[in-house]
């Protein structure tokens, strides 16, 4: 009974932190939309600040909120089979890749329209590294973890790399957000006005903090292995796992005679 109660309390803690993360992520997106409508005349392609405002919105929805939720599907969707969860995970990440490419195109198109240079700020460097790293993670992960022909040993070797790269991408995202908040505000308000910290500057800083808190909460939920919920295996997956295990057990080892022979 004490073990069961501890497990229930642990799951309650998980859902509490998960709910807090969702509130932070959704609140950041909602405040960003409100901020651009109230202080930046909304969103419109082909206009100065209105087109640029599409970039942070698309990137926060994709690389922050959807990336975090995509990383948590294995913690949340217990009722589905492992293959079904993999498909959902892949679909979410495919949508993120599309949004990220569109977000990068939006800002490059805006720079061309305004005759600005590209890739000269810390934010642009972090953002481009993030998008490229995520693209590599997506295609390599698809080829190894989802492709039916991939061997179990290769998957086991790659899985820690896949998880570590997720933490790395989320860490770079934090740097992109911190530098992007300052860059976005300086495009919308004067530097002298920014020093006085008006209400709209405070609100935009709060949006950045909410995104960072969301990422940190997601990283903690993913880090805790005891919160990993088991997923059901399909009959084909069970047969594959049993086949891999039996193959490893039946693999011939060195005979007693071979052990006695001197090594060259």
QUIDAMO-V846896 format. One record per residue. RES is the residue in one letter. PHI is phi in whole degrees, -180 to 180 (NA if undefined). PSI is psi in radians with two decimals (NA if undefined). NEAR is the number of other ideal C-beta (glycine too) atoms within 10 Angstrom. Layout:
BEGIN
res = <RES | RES>
phi = <PHI | PHI>
psi = <PSI | PSI>
near = <NEAR | NEAR>
END
This chain:
BEGIN
res = <X | X | X | X | X | X | X | X | X | X | X | X | X | X | X | X | X | X | X | X | X | X | X | X | X | X | X | X | X | X | X | X | X | X | X | X | X | X | X | X | X | X | X | X | X | X | X | X | X | X | X | X | X | X | X | X | X | X | X | X | X | X | X | X | X | X | X | X | X | X | X | X | X | X | X | X | X | X | X | X | X | X | X | X | X | X | X | X | X | X | X | X | X | X | X | X | X | X | X | X | X | X | X | X | X | X | X | X | X | X | X | X | X | X | X | X | X | X | X | X | X | X | X | X | X | X | X | X | X | X | X | X | X | X | X | X | X | X | X | X | X | X | X | X | X | X | X | X | X | X | X | X | X | X | X | X | X | X | X | X | X | X | X | X | X | X | X | X | X | X | X | X | X | X | X | X | X | X | X | X | X | X | X | X | X | X | X | X | X | X | X | X | X | X | X | X | X | X | X | X | X | X | X | X | X | X | X | X | X | X | X | X | X | X | X | X | X | X | X | X | X | X | X | X | X | X | X | X | X | X | X | X | X | X | X | X | X | X | X | X | X | X | X | X | X | X | X | X | X | X | X | X | X | X | X | X | X | X | X | X | X | X | X | X>
phi = <NA | -60 | -65 | -65 | -65 | -64 | -65 | -65 | -64 | -65 | -67 | -63 | -64 | -58 | -67 | -65 | -69 | -61 | -64 | -63 | -63 | -63 | -62 | -63 | -65 | -68 | -66 | -63 | -65 | -64 | -66 | -65 | -63 | -62 | -63 | -69 | -70 | -80 | -114 | -132 | 63 | 78 | -126 | -161 | -73 | 93 | -113 | -56 | -75 | -65 | -73 | -62 | -64 | -66 | -61 | -63 | -64 | -65 | -71 | -70 | -63 | -82 | -75 | -106 | -71 | -68 | -64 | -64 | -68 | -65 | -73 | -99 | -62 | -73 | -87 | -107 | -88 | -76 | -76 | -98 | -72 | -62 | -64 | -64 | -65 | -61 | -64 | -61 | -59 | -68 | -63 | -59 | -70 | -65 | -64 | -63 | -62 | -63 | -63 | -66 | -63 | -65 | -64 | -67 | -61 | -60 | -74 | -67 | -66 | -64 | -63 | -65 | -65 | -96 | 60 | -97 | -79 | -120 | 57 | -120 | -107 | -63 | -63 | -67 | -65 | -62 | -64 | -69 | -60 | -63 | -66 | -65 | -62 | -67 | -61 | -64 | -61 | -66 | -72 | -67 | -62 | -64 | -69 | -100 | -89 | -111 | -67 | -61 | -81 | -70 | -80 | -62 | -65 | -65 | -62 | -65 | -71 | -80 | -55 | -61 | -66 | -62 | -67 | -65 | -64 | -64 | -63 | -64 | -63 | -66 | -67 | -65 | -62 | -60 | -64 | -65 | -66 | -60 | -76 | -71 | -61 | -65 | -64 | -66 | -66 | -69 | -78 | -102 | -130 | -73 | -61 | -66 | -68 | -63 | -64 | -79 | 54 | -70 | -61 | -68 | -71 | -61 | -63 | -68 | -63 | -63 | -60 | -63 | -64 | -62 | -64 | -66 | -62 | -59 | -63 | -64 | -66 | -63 | -60 | -68 | -65 | -73 | -66 | -76 | -68 | -73 | -99 | -76 | -90 | -68 | -109 | -73 | -97 | -75 | -55 | -65 | -68 | -63 | -64 | -66 | -66 | -65 | -64 | -64 | -66 | -67 | -66 | -68 | -71 | -87 | -65 | -68 | -103 | -69 | -76 | -64 | -68 | -65 | -67 | -81 | -71 | -70 | -82 | -79>
psi = <-0.79 | -0.64 | -0.73 | -0.70 | -0.69 | -0.67 | -0.72 | -0.75 | -0.65 | -0.71 | -0.62 | -0.71 | -0.73 | -0.88 | -0.54 | -0.80 | -0.67 | -0.77 | -0.70 | -0.70 | -0.74 | -0.70 | -0.79 | -0.78 | -0.85 | -0.63 | -0.68 | -0.77 | -0.76 | -0.77 | -0.61 | -0.74 | -0.80 | -0.70 | -0.80 | -0.60 | -0.71 | -0.68 | -0.17 | 0.30 | 0.49 | -2.61 | 2.29 | 2.24 | 2.39 | -0.03 | 2.76 | -1.49 | -0.46 | -0.65 | -0.71 | -0.55 | -0.36 | -0.59 | -0.98 | -0.60 | -0.82 | -0.72 | -0.65 | -0.71 | -0.75 | -1.19 | -0.24 | -1.22 | -0.91 | -0.60 | -0.73 | -0.80 | -0.61 | -0.59 | -0.33 | 0.02 | -0.58 | -0.33 | -0.38 | -0.77 | 1.29 | -0.50 | -0.21 | 2.78 | 2.85 | -0.70 | -0.72 | -0.71 | -0.68 | -0.71 | -0.79 | -0.77 | -0.77 | -0.73 | -0.78 | -0.80 | -0.55 | -0.71 | -0.67 | -0.73 | -0.73 | -0.80 | -0.69 | -0.77 | -0.73 | -0.68 | -0.71 | -0.75 | -0.67 | -0.81 | -0.60 | -0.69 | -0.67 | -0.75 | -0.70 | -0.68 | -0.62 | 0.04 | 0.70 | 2.75 | 2.94 | 2.65 | 0.83 | -0.10 | 2.81 | -0.63 | -0.75 | -0.64 | -0.87 | -0.73 | -0.74 | -0.69 | -0.70 | -0.84 | -0.76 | -0.78 | -0.69 | -0.71 | -0.75 | -0.74 | -0.70 | -0.90 | -0.69 | -0.74 | -0.68 | -0.75 | -0.52 | -0.78 | -0.46 | -0.44 | 2.22 | -0.50 | -0.13 | 2.44 | 2.65 | -0.64 | -0.71 | -0.70 | -0.74 | -0.61 | -0.69 | -0.47 | -0.82 | -0.61 | -0.71 | -0.78 | -0.74 | -0.67 | -0.55 | -0.75 | -0.70 | -0.75 | -0.75 | -0.61 | -0.74 | -0.59 | -0.65 | -0.79 | -0.66 | -0.70 | -0.82 | -0.77 | -0.54 | -0.57 | -0.82 | -0.77 | -0.73 | -0.73 | -0.69 | -0.36 | -0.40 | -0.54 | 2.82 | 2.63 | -0.67 | -0.67 | -0.62 | -0.63 | -0.52 | -0.15 | 1.20 | 3.04 | -0.74 | -0.48 | -0.71 | -0.76 | -0.72 | -0.65 | -0.67 | -0.68 | -0.77 | -0.73 | -0.70 | -0.71 | -0.74 | -0.73 | -0.71 | -0.82 | -0.75 | -0.69 | -0.72 | -0.76 | -0.68 | -0.72 | -0.67 | -0.59 | -0.61 | 1.80 | -0.45 | -0.16 | 0.10 | 2.09 | 2.33 | 2.46 | 2.60 | 2.50 | 2.48 | 2.81 | -0.68 | -0.70 | -0.68 | -0.74 | -0.67 | -0.77 | -0.71 | -0.67 | -0.74 | -0.73 | -0.76 | -0.60 | -0.69 | -0.66 | -0.61 | 0.00 | 2.29 | 2.33 | 3.13 | 2.37 | 2.95 | -0.60 | -0.69 | -0.60 | -0.56 | -0.32 | 2.49 | 2.48 | 2.41 | NA>
near = <5 | 6 | 7 | 8 | 9 | 10 | 11 | 10 | 10 | 13 | 12 | 10 | 12 | 18 | 12 | 10 | 16 | 18 | 11 | 13 | 23 | 17 | 14 | 23 | 24 | 13 | 16 | 24 | 19 | 12 | 15 | 22 | 14 | 12 | 20 | 22 | 12 | 11 | 18 | 18 | 13 | 13 | 16 | 12 | 11 | 9 | 14 | 14 | 17 | 16 | 18 | 22 | 27 | 19 | 21 | 25 | 18 | 20 | 26 | 25 | 19 | 24 | 27 | 27 | 22 | 18 | 24 | 24 | 18 | 21 | 21 | 20 | 18 | 19 | 16 | 16 | 16 | 12 | 10 | 16 | 16 | 17 | 16 | 15 | 19 | 19 | 14 | 15 | 19 | 16 | 12 | 17 | 21 | 13 | 14 | 24 | 18 | 12 | 19 | 23 | 14 | 14 | 22 | 18 | 12 | 20 | 21 | 15 | 16 | 22 | 15 | 10 | 14 | 11 | 6 | 12 | 8 | 11 | 10 | 9 | 14 | 14 | 19 | 20 | 15 | 19 | 26 | 14 | 15 | 22 | 22 | 12 | 15 | 22 | 15 | 12 | 18 | 16 | 11 | 14 | 21 | 15 | 13 | 17 | 16 | 14 | 10 | 7 | 5 | 14 | 10 | 14 | 10 | 12 | 15 | 10 | 11 | 17 | 13 | 9 | 13 | 14 | 13 | 10 | 17 | 21 | 14 | 14 | 20 | 21 | 14 | 19 | 24 | 17 | 17 | 24 | 26 | 16 | 18 | 23 | 21 | 16 | 13 | 23 | 17 | 11 | 15 | 18 | 17 | 9 | 8 | 7 | 13 | 15 | 9 | 9 | 10 | 12 | 8 | 16 | 18 | 10 | 15 | 23 | 14 | 15 | 23 | 22 | 15 | 23 | 30 | 19 | 17 | 27 | 24 | 15 | 21 | 28 | 18 | 12 | 19 | 19 | 10 | 14 | 6 | 7 | 19 | 12 | 13 | 8 | 18 | 14 | 14 | 12 | 8 | 11 | 15 | 12 | 11 | 14 | 13 | 10 | 11 | 15 | 11 | 10 | 10 | 10 | 7 | 7 | 7 | 5 | 6 | 8 | 9 | 6 | 7 | 8 | 8 | 7 | 9 | 4 | 3 | 3>
END
